[in-house]
Amino acid sequence: MKQNGNEPSWYSVNDAMETLGVCRRTMYEYINTEKVQSKKEGKYRFVWIDDEVKSSISDRNGISTIQNSKYTDEAFSILSEQINYLQEQNKELQEQVKEQSKRHDVIVLGLSNTVTEQKLELQSAQFELNEEKSKGWFRRVFNF
């Protein structure tokens, strides 16, 4: 039932919300506190909007906009500080991860070399053991 935006008339709740620039909760708060006139036809609710309603609502919105702007600026500065802090922390953690990665690589290479050396020693010991077994009983006892 939306009409020309400048003419006083009955608006659906959705159209009234759009015209006044408020959310549904605020619109129903205005209806419940009788700050705006409303009527119900069947299952539909309509809101009366004229210049007086528009100016009173816009005055309220203007005050809240100023307050919101103040809080928004404060929140923005707090969030900016937190972002800067987190970016610094991120850089420090990345440097720590790089250092730990280097240490890890050195340790892994050292362990790899140790494992390789132990494998060679084991193979050599097994070879000697096999050679010892292949000698006869007499040779093993008397070292011939």
C-alpha positions as CSV (number, residue, x, y, z in Angstrom):
1,M,0.0,0.0,0.0
2,K,3.0,2.2,-0.5
3,Q,2.3,5.5,-2.1
4,N,4.2,8.6,-3.0
5,G,6.9,9.1,-0.3
6,N,5.8,12.7,0.5
7,E,2.1,12.0,0.9
8,P,0.8,10.9,4.4
9,S,-0.7,7.5,4.1
10,W,-0.8,3.9,5.4
11,Y,2.3,1.9,4.7
12,S,2.9,-1.8,5.2
13,V,5.4,-2.5,8.0
14,N,8.2,-3.3,5.5
15,D,7.5,-0.2,3.5
16,A,7.4,1.9,6.7
17,M,10.7,0.4,7.8
18,E,12.3,1.3,4.5
19,T,10.8,4.9,4.5
20,L,11.9,5.6,8.0
21,G,15.2,3.8,7.8
22,V,14.7,1.6,10.9
23,C,14.8,-2.1,11.5
24,R,11.8,-4.3,12.2
25,R,12.4,-4.4,15.9
26,T,12.5,-0.6,16.2
27,M,9.4,-0.3,14.0
28,Y,7.4,-2.7,16.3
29,E,8.8,-0.8,19.3
30,Y,7.4,2.4,17.9
31,I,4.1,0.7,17.3
32,N,3.9,-0.8,20.8
33,T,4.8,2.5,22.4
34,E,2.4,4.3,20.1
35,K,5.0,6.6,18.7
36,V,3.4,5.7,15.3
37,Q,-0.2,4.9,14.6
38,S,-1.0,1.5,13.2
39,K,-4.0,-0.6,12.2
40,K,-4.5,-4.2,11.4
41,E,-6.5,-5.4,8.4
42,G,-6.9,-9.1,8.4
43,K,-3.4,-10.6,8.9
44,Y,-1.7,-7.4,7.7
45,R,-0.5,-4.5,9.8
46,F,-0.3,-0.9,8.4
47,V,1.5,2.1,9.8
48,W,0.5,5.7,9.3
49,I,3.4,7.9,8.2
50,D,3.2,11.6,7.7
51,D,5.7,14.5,7.9
52,E,5.3,14.8,11.7
53,V,6.2,11.1,12.1
54,K,9.1,11.3,9.7
55,S,10.6,14.3,11.5
56,S,10.2,12.9,15.0
57,I,11.7,9.6,13.9
58,S,14.5,11.3,12.0
59,D,15.3,13.4,15.1
60,R,15.6,10.3,17.1
61,N,17.7,8.6,14.4
62,G,19.9,11.7,14.2
63,I,20.7,11.5,17.9
64,S,21.4,7.8,17.7
65,T,23.5,8.3,14.6
66,I,25.7,10.8,16.4
67,Q,26.1,8.4,19.4
68,N,26.6,5.5,17.1
69,S,29.2,7.5,15.1
70,K,31.1,8.2,18.4
71,Y,31.0,4.5,19.4
72,T,31.9,3.4,15.9
73,D,35.0,5.7,15.9
74,E,36.1,4.4,19.3
75,A,35.5,0.8,18.2
76,F,37.4,1.4,15.0
77,S,40.4,2.8,16.8
78,I,40.3,-0.1,19.3
79,L,40.1,-2.6,16.5
80,S,42.9,-0.9,14.6
81,E,45.1,-1.1,17.6
82,Q,44.2,-4.8,18.0
83,I,44.9,-5.5,14.3
84,N,48.4,-3.8,14.6
85,Y,49.2,-5.8,17.8
86,L,48.1,-9.1,16.1
87,Q,50.1,-8.3,13.0
88,E,53.2,-7.8,15.1
89,Q,52.5,-11.0,17.0
90,N,52.1,-12.8,13.7
91,K,55.4,-11.6,12.4
92,E,57.2,-12.7,15.6
93,L,55.6,-16.1,15.4
94,Q,56.5,-16.5,11.8
95,E,60.2,-15.7,12.6
96,Q,60.1,-18.2,15.5
97,V,58.6,-20.9,13.1
98,K,61.4,-20.2,10.6
99,E,64.1,-20.6,13.3
100,Q,62.5,-23.8,14.6
101,S,62.2,-25.1,11.1
102,K,65.9,-24.6,10.6
103,R,66.7,-26.3,13.9
104,H,64.4,-29.2,13.0
105,D,66.1,-29.6,9.6
106,V,69.6,-29.8,11.3
107,I,68.3,-32.3,13.8
108,V,66.7,-34.5,11.1
109,L,69.8,-34.4,9.0
110,G,72.0,-35.3,12.0
111,L,69.7,-38.2,12.9
112,S,69.6,-39.4,9.3
113,N,73.4,-39.5,9.2
114,T,73.5,-41.3,12.5
115,V,71.0,-43.9,11.3
116,T,73.0,-44.3,8.1
117,E,76.3,-44.8,10.1
118,Q,74.6,-47.3,12.4
119,K,73.2,-49.2,9.4
120,L,76.7,-49.5,7.9
121,E,78.1,-50.7,11.3
122,L,75.3,-53.3,11.5
123,Q,75.9,-54.5,8.0
124,S,79.7,-54.8,8.7
125,A,79.0,-56.7,12.0
126,Q,76.6,-59.0,10.2
127,F,79.2,-59.6,7.5
128,E,81.8,-60.5,10.0
129,L,79.4,-62.7,11.9
130,N,78.5,-64.5,8.6
131,E,82.2,-65.0,7.8
132,E,82.8,-66.3,11.3
133,K,80.0,-68.8,10.9
134,S,81.2,-69.9,7.5
135,K,84.6,-70.9,9.1
136,G,84.7,-74.4,10.4
137,W,84.5,-75.3,14.0
138,F,88.3,-76.0,14.3
139,R,89.2,-72.6,12.7
140,R,86.9,-70.7,15.0
141,V,88.4,-72.2,18.1
142,F,92.0,-72.1,17.1
143,N,91.8,-69.0,14.9
144,F,93.2,-70.5,11.7
